[in-house]
Amino acid sequence: MRLDPFCRSAVNSKTAGGAVPKAYQTLYYLKRFFYLISIQNLAIWLGATFGLAAAAESQAPAEGAPLPEFTLPAPKDAAHGAYLGVSGKKEFTVADIKAEVVIIEIFNMY
């Protein structure tokens, strides 16, 4: 006996009107249930693995430690770019800012 994907009929002349026996429907749905649980567990494992790695990389630097290198998008307003000394660039780093002191405030949002 072969079930169709929706368990509405079976290819077997012995069953009346093509009805699928309840035991076969139950086995079919159990297989689907365990398949979905396996995929869910895989998704949770991948999320935890890569989520923790991303969280470790996105932590704020320790007090007194050097700031890690990162790029920022250039301001859209030309006056703001001129004020920072980064006009004409699409991206810039903190080292590109023309200033003696740059104060960066880091907010812990989550």
VOGU-3710 file (C-alpha; in Angstrom, 3 decimals, decimal comma):
1> mrldpfcrsa> 0,000/0,000/0,000  1,288/3,459/-0,902  -0,034/6,643/0,730  -0,458/9,899/-1,078  1,087/12,954/0,654  -2,223/13,974/2,224  -3,355/10,490/3,375  -6,645/10,782/1,525  -6,333/7,652/-0,536  -4,147/4,626/-1,006
11> vnsktaggav> -3,157/2,678/-4,069  -4,580/-0,685/-3,075  -7,632/-2,476/-4,348  -8,217/-4,223/-0,998  -9,315/-1,053/0,838  -12,902/0,026/0,419  -13,216/3,182/-1,618  -9,502/3,963/-1,414  -9,674/4,783/2,303  -6,421/4,525/4,202
21> pkayqtlyyl> -6,413/2,404/7,360  -6,028/4,450/10,546  -2,789/2,667/11,497  -1,107/3,792/8,267  -2,269/7,366/8,761  -0,905/7,340/12,297  2,487/6,041/11,138  2,597/8,617/8,366  1,891/11,488/10,761  4,382/10,149/13,322
31> krffylisiq> 7,081/10,121/10,646  6,194/13,699/9,713  6,186/14,730/13,369  9,658/13,277/14,039  10,982/14,790/10,819  9,745/18,247/11,836  11,129/17,845/15,354  14,520/16,908/13,863  14,529/20,011/11,672  13,485/22,175/14,621
41> nlaiwlgatf> 16,293/20,760/16,780  18,792/21,401/13,994  17,591/25,001/13,679  17,884/25,533/17,432  21,383/24,034/17,484  22,551/26,165/14,550  21,016/29,284/16,042  22,675/28,676/19,389  26,054/27,874/17,849  26,264/30,802/15,458
51> glaaaaesqa> 24,319/33,162/17,713  26,817/32,700/20,546  29,728/33,209/18,164  28,197/36,424/16,848  27,459/37,629/20,378  31,064/37,011/21,411  32,292/39,100/18,490  29,865/41,946/19,158  30,748/42,508/22,821  32,010/45,920/23,841
61> paegaplpef> 35,761/46,226/24,355  37,038/46,085/27,939  37,790/49,345/29,702  41,241/50,570/28,694  41,516/48,092/25,795  42,161/49,415/22,288  39,117/49,904/20,092  38,777/47,186/17,427  38,957/48,304/13,802  35,565/48,791/12,143
71> tlpapkdaah> 34,102/50,882/9,345  31,198/53,302/9,437  29,048/54,557/6,572  29,836/58,121/5,552  27,269/60,765/6,509  24,753/61,566/3,772  24,922/65,254/4,535  28,058/66,826/2,993  28,346/69,299/5,881  28,526/66,455/8,404
81> gaylgvsgkk> 31,186/64,690/6,321  33,216/67,926/6,116  32,893/68,404/9,889  34,323/64,934/10,499  36,936/65,336/7,775  35,724/62,326/5,803  34,008/64,021/2,875  34,220/62,182/-0,438  34,334/58,714/1,143  31,634/56,042/1,204
91> eftvadikae> 32,981/54,461/4,398  35,448/55,616/7,013  37,137/54,409/10,185  37,516/56,184/13,508  41,152/56,870/12,633  39,999/58,841/9,547  38,180/61,437/11,693  40,165/64,671/11,813  40,180/65,323/15,559  42,550/65,173/18,506
101> vviieifnmy> 40,015/63,285/20,632  37,079/61,110/19,553  34,577/60,129/22,237  32,563/57,003/21,518  29,668/56,070/23,774  28,582/52,440/23,647  25,018/51,598/24,649  24,077/48,129/25,821  20,707/47,778/24,093  19,972/44,079/24,621
//
